[in-house]
């Protein structure tokens, strides 16, 4: 958003200068002096037969860019996944709007800042479903060339993961044309502090037919067993070897392991348990009910 405001400011200044040039009758001479190229040069490092292949992208955030595609339009009919779930942790739009309209302190700056926040934030919707929703089937656009597919988990910058948010990709099952990603090198997870995404090399998974036949991506939610959640618990000392923790005194300080979007804190807790004479960090939170664990997908890209 800051970058957008910066360039909008530059465009605004340029428009003012251009209006002055038009009023002074110097606009045409100024534009001709810029020597703007009328068409792009031909490719030098890439064959047209390769570079001209389109890159498809569909997402569920709003507002959407012109000519962009909505993810719900790629979904096959009959799905039980919800397509209008507003991701939790978003700023309260109604509260911001109310503060602007009912500014008792008559603070112009506060009203301006609230208006700026309200105007610049998008609404982060996602396609959501549980184990009971069955598979989410997404039809890829025809004419894929490289047969590469990326699936993105939505960002939650203000709230992080909650107890019943499905772990990505541990609590998901992915397949392309009924070929599963389980134990396949064609499916790889990439994550950073902001977002997690799964890359599927559909050509390696299903073969060259992905170029000519219909490609269907299937996503299902599977709830992990309670004992399998232990791997998401960690001793604080494991995160910082130089940190002086209570382990030296015979105890272990356990905490949820950071995942792609930070630590899980709502209802997710880790405790120390003696196993084989050694303190080990294990899951000690609520028993997550299968029907409540919810998977969320906000964007799919394909090429």
C-alpha positions, -999 to +999 in steps of 0.1 A: +000+000+000+028+024+008+043+018-027+009+024-043+005+057-024+040+067-035+033+061-072-001+076-070+015+108-057+039+108-087+011+103-111-009+131-095+021+155-098+027+145-134-010+151-142-009+186-127+023+194-148+007+180-179-025+202-174-002+233-171+016+223-204-018+219-221-029+253-210+003+268-223+001+250-256+033+230-250+020+196-244+026+181-278+062+193-279+069+179-245+054+145-253+074+143-286+106+151-267+101+120-244+108+097-274+084+071-260+088+038-279+056+029-298+060-009-295+081-033-275+112-048-290+112-085-301+124-112-278+161-118-277+165-144-250+133-164-253+115-181-282+080-167-289+066-203-289+077-205-253+073-170-238+039-163-253+023-190-232-001-174-207+003-175-170-031-180-153-039-167-118-072-168-098-077-155-063-105-147-039-093-114-024-114-083-032-111-058-049-097-076-079-075-063-106-090-057-140-092-088-162-082-110-132-100-142-125-120-152-094-110-185-079-146-195-074-150-195-112-124-223-115-143-245-091-163-274-105-201-274-097-212-293-067-185-284-042-195-280-006-166-256+002-176-221+010-164-193-013-171-162+007-153-168+040-137-136+054-105-146+070-104-138+107-079-113+120-089-086+095-093-050+107-128-041+117-142-022+087-174-013+104-156+001+134-133+021+113-162+035+093-181+043+126-150+061+140-149+083+108-186+092+110-187+097+148-155+116+155-164+131+189-130+146+193-131+164+159-096+152+151-091+157+114-059+138+114-074+108+131-103+108+107-079+110+077-058+081+089-088+060+095-101+068+060-068+060+046-067+025+063-103+018+052-095+028+016-063+009+012-071-025+027-085-054+007-109-079+020-092-113+024-118-139+014-109-175+010-123-208-002-129-228+030-139-264+038-137-292+063-132-329+061-170-332+058-170-309+028-154-335+006-129-326-021-125-291-036-122-297-073-106-269-094-104-271-132-072-256-146-075-233-176-070-252-209-037-250-228-012-254-200+023-254-214+047-261-185+020-278-164+031-261-132+005-254-104+009-233-072-017-234-044-015-206-017-028-205+018-043-171+028-023-146+048-035-137+083-012-108+091-033-096+121-042-128+138-020-157+128-032-193+128-060-204+151-066-238+167-089-251+140-070-237+110-057-267+091-020-271+089-007-264+054+000-288+038+000-315+066-037-315+070-045-313+032-046-340+005-036-328-030-040-347-062-040-339-099-062-360-122-064-386-094-026-387-090-018-381-053+009-358-041+016-382-012+053-393-013+058-376-046+088-354-055+065-335-079+049-317-049+070-293-028+062-269+000+076-234+000+070-211+030+083-179+046+071-158+075+043-143+054+028-171+033+029-208+025+024-223-009+026-257-025+041-262-059+029-291-080+048-302-111+018-317-129+039-328-159+060-350-136+029-362-117+006-371-146+028-369-177+026-350-209-012-354-211-015-323-189-009-302-220-038-317-240-062-331-215-084-315-188-064-309-156-084-312-123-068-302-090-084-319-060-079-307-024-093-324+007-089-317+044-076-345+067-074-339+105-042-350+122-044-373+152-036-356+185-003-375+190+008-363+155+006-327+167+036-333+190+059-324+161+046-288+162+059-283+198+094-272+205+117-265+233+126-228+235+163-237+236+160-254+202+152-220+187+180-202+203+210-223+213+227-193+230+196-186+252+199-197+288+167-217+294+154-238+323+166-270+307+200-265+325+180-266+358+163-299+348+131-285+333+121-278+297+102-247+285+079-258+257+061-236+231+043-240+197+067-242+169+066-213+145+050-222+112+046-202+079+024-176+096+039-174+131+031-192+164-003-208+171-016-194+204-053-198+204-060-231+222-027-246+210-004-253+239+027-274+245+037-291+277+067-311+289+064-348+293+088-374+305+096-400+278+124-426+282+137-406+312+139-374+292+117-343+292+101-339+258+077-313+244+043-326+234+009-312+224-011-304+255-040-284+241-076-292+233-087-323+213-093-308+179-127-320+165-124-333+130-156-315+118-141-282+129-106-283+113-109-259+084-088-257+053-084-224+034-072-216-001-071-181-015-051-183-048-042-208-075-017-201-103-010-223-133+012-222-164 
